[in-house]
Amino acid sequence: MTRKQKTQRAWGAYLDLADTADWIRKQLRGPLETFGLTMEEFRLLLMLYRDGPLTIRVAAARRDRNRQNMHITILRAAEFGWVERRIVRLPAAEIAESRLPKARRGKPRGGRRVGTVRLTPRGEKLIGHVLPRQAKIVKALMRALDGREQATLSRLCGKLREGDVVKYIREMRIIEPEEMREG
């Protein structure tokens, strides 16, 4: 294969993957909307259902979102009574007394304040009702693939997310001839 054909093959695979992901999201979005949920809110509720209360920073990192965007999702979910936000004080870091300023020695110390989010009973009830329905839809959509194909798809998606830094850099350093850029 020529470099141009390899590029076209990679581009075609990317478009197929993106189109399929969009199609699956569309199939899952409709049922969520009947419960008044967006996909982001559903993913937040699901994460809290599985993992329990989290700091907003951790929740944002797990969803690969910035804290501001996660905060907007949390605020909307809190308006509906699905989650509860709290500010909590973490335990103070253990530091030798001699490392503290003399004025602070022997006095109680508090740790850092952080925002946390947890499911409310109403949120637990909602996710307990929605999750089995969404799982059923996903299972029905994935029936187009047999079990081995589903496992392969998961492995390939993980491999794409992980990437290969050496191959990436090698590809990015290749200077392509002018005629390849035109086509």
C-alpha positions as CSV (number, residue, x, y, z in Angstrom):
1,M,0.0,0.0,0.0
2,T,1.1,3.5,-0.7
3,R,1.3,6.1,2.1
4,K,-1.8,7.8,0.6
5,Q,-3.8,4.6,0.6
6,K,-2.8,4.0,4.2
7,T,-3.9,7.5,5.1
8,Q,-7.2,7.0,3.3
9,R,-7.7,3.6,5.1
10,A,-7.0,5.2,8.5
11,W,-9.3,8.1,7.8
12,G,-12.1,5.7,6.6
13,A,-11.7,3.6,9.8
14,Y,-11.9,6.8,11.9
15,L,-15.1,8.0,10.2
16,D,-16.7,4.6,10.6
17,L,-15.8,4.6,14.3
18,A,-17.1,8.1,14.9
19,D,-20.3,7.5,12.9
20,T,-21.0,4.3,14.8
21,A,-20.3,6.0,18.2
22,D,-22.7,8.8,17.2
23,W,-25.4,6.3,16.1
24,I,-25.1,4.3,19.3
25,R,-25.3,7.5,21.4
26,K,-28.4,8.5,19.5
27,Q,-30.0,5.1,20.2
28,L,-29.4,5.5,23.9
29,R,-30.2,9.2,24.2
30,G,-34.0,8.8,23.4
31,P,-34.8,6.5,26.3
32,L,-32.8,8.7,28.7
33,E,-34.8,11.8,27.6
34,T,-38.0,10.0,28.6
35,F,-36.6,10.2,32.2
36,G,-35.5,13.8,31.8
37,L,-31.8,12.7,31.8
38,T,-29.0,13.7,29.5
39,M,-26.2,11.3,28.7
40,E,-23.8,13.2,31.0
41,E,-26.2,13.1,33.9
42,F,-26.8,9.4,33.4
43,R,-23.0,8.8,33.4
44,L,-22.7,10.9,36.6
45,L,-25.5,9.0,38.3
46,L,-24.1,5.6,37.1
47,M,-20.6,6.5,38.4
48,L,-22.0,7.5,41.8
49,Y,-24.2,4.4,41.9
50,R,-21.2,2.2,41.4
51,D,-18.5,4.0,43.3
52,G,-20.3,5.9,46.0
53,P,-19.7,9.5,47.0
54,L,-16.8,11.2,45.2
55,T,-15.1,14.6,45.2
56,I,-16.0,16.8,42.3
57,R,-12.4,16.7,41.2
58,V,-12.3,12.9,41.1
59,A,-15.7,12.7,39.3
60,A,-14.5,15.1,36.7
61,A,-11.2,13.2,36.2
62,R,-13.0,9.9,35.8
63,R,-15.3,11.4,33.1
64,D,-12.3,13.2,31.5
65,R,-14.1,16.5,32.0
66,N,-12.9,19.8,33.5
67,R,-14.4,20.6,36.9
68,Q,-16.5,23.5,35.6
69,N,-18.3,21.3,33.1
70,M,-18.8,18.6,35.8
71,H,-20.1,21.3,38.1
72,I,-22.8,22.3,35.6
73,T,-23.9,18.6,35.3
74,I,-23.9,18.2,39.1
75,L,-25.9,21.5,39.5
76,R,-28.6,20.3,37.1
77,A,-28.8,16.8,38.7
78,A,-29.0,18.5,42.1
79,E,-31.9,20.7,40.9
80,F,-33.9,17.5,40.2
81,G,-32.9,16.1,43.6
82,W,-30.8,13.2,42.1
83,V,-27.6,14.2,43.8
84,E,-26.5,16.2,46.8
85,R,-23.4,18.4,47.0
86,R,-21.5,19.0,50.1
87,I,-18.3,20.8,51.2
88,V,-16.3,18.6,53.6
89,R,-13.1,19.1,55.3
90,L,-10.5,16.5,54.8
91,P,-8.4,15.3,57.7
92,A,-5.3,17.5,58.3
93,A,-2.1,16.1,56.8
94,E,0.2,14.5,59.4
95,I,3.1,16.8,60.0
96,A,5.6,16.7,62.7
97,E,4.8,19.3,65.4
98,S,8.3,20.8,65.0
99,R,7.5,21.6,61.3
100,L,4.6,23.9,62.2
101,P,5.0,27.6,63.1
102,K,5.2,28.1,66.9
103,A,1.9,29.9,67.0
104,R,0.1,26.9,65.5
105,R,1.7,24.2,67.6
106,G,-0.7,22.4,69.9
107,K,-3.8,23.7,68.3
108,P,-6.3,21.7,66.3
109,R,-5.8,21.8,62.6
110,G,-8.2,21.2,59.8
111,G,-7.5,19.8,56.4
112,R,-8.4,21.1,53.0
113,R,-12.0,21.8,52.1
114,V,-13.3,19.9,49.1
115,G,-16.6,19.6,47.2
116,T,-18.2,16.2,47.2
117,V,-21.2,14.7,45.4
118,R,-23.4,11.7,46.3
119,L,-26.6,10.2,45.1
120,T,-29.8,11.0,47.0
121,P,-32.4,8.3,47.6
122,R,-34.3,9.8,44.7
123,G,-31.2,9.5,42.5
124,E,-30.6,5.9,43.6
125,K,-34.2,5.1,42.7
126,L,-33.9,6.7,39.3
127,I,-30.7,5.0,38.3
128,G,-32.0,1.7,39.6
129,H,-34.9,2.2,37.3
130,V,-33.0,3.5,34.2
131,L,-29.9,1.4,34.3
132,P,-31.6,-2.0,33.5
133,R,-33.4,-0.4,30.6
134,Q,-30.3,1.1,29.2
135,A,-28.4,-2.2,29.7
136,K,-31.1,-4.0,27.8
137,I,-30.8,-1.5,24.8
138,V,-27.0,-1.8,24.8
139,K,-27.3,-5.6,24.9
140,A,-29.8,-5.6,22.0
141,L,-27.6,-3.3,19.9
142,M,-24.4,-5.3,20.6
143,R,-26.2,-8.5,19.5
144,A,-25.0,-7.7,16.0
145,L,-21.6,-9.0,17.3
146,D,-21.0,-12.4,18.8
147,G,-19.2,-12.6,22.2
148,R,-15.7,-12.9,20.7
149,E,-16.3,-9.9,18.5
150,Q,-17.5,-7.8,21.4
151,A,-14.4,-8.8,23.4
152,T,-12.2,-7.9,20.4
153,L,-14.1,-4.5,20.0
154,S,-13.4,-3.7,23.6
155,R,-9.8,-4.6,23.3
156,L,-9.4,-2.6,20.1
157,C,-11.1,0.5,21.7
158,G,-8.7,0.2,24.7
159,K,-5.7,-0.1,22.4
160,L,-6.8,3.1,20.5
161,R,-7.3,5.0,23.8
162,E,-3.9,3.8,25.1
163,G,-2.2,4.8,21.8
164,D,1.4,4.1,20.8
165,V,3.5,7.2,21.4
166,V,6.5,6.0,19.3
167,K,4.3,5.2,16.3
168,Y,2.5,8.5,16.7
169,I,5.7,10.5,16.8
170,R,7.2,8.5,13.9
171,E,4.1,9.2,11.8
172,M,4.0,12.9,12.7
173,R,7.6,13.4,11.7
174,I,7.2,12.0,8.2
175,I,7.2,14.9,5.7
176,E,4.8,14.0,2.9
177,P,5.4,14.9,-0.7
178,E,3.4,17.8,-2.1
179,E,1.2,15.5,-4.3
180,M,-0.1,13.6,-1.2
181,R,-1.4,16.8,0.4
182,E,-3.4,17.8,-2.7
183,G,-5.4,14.5,-2.9
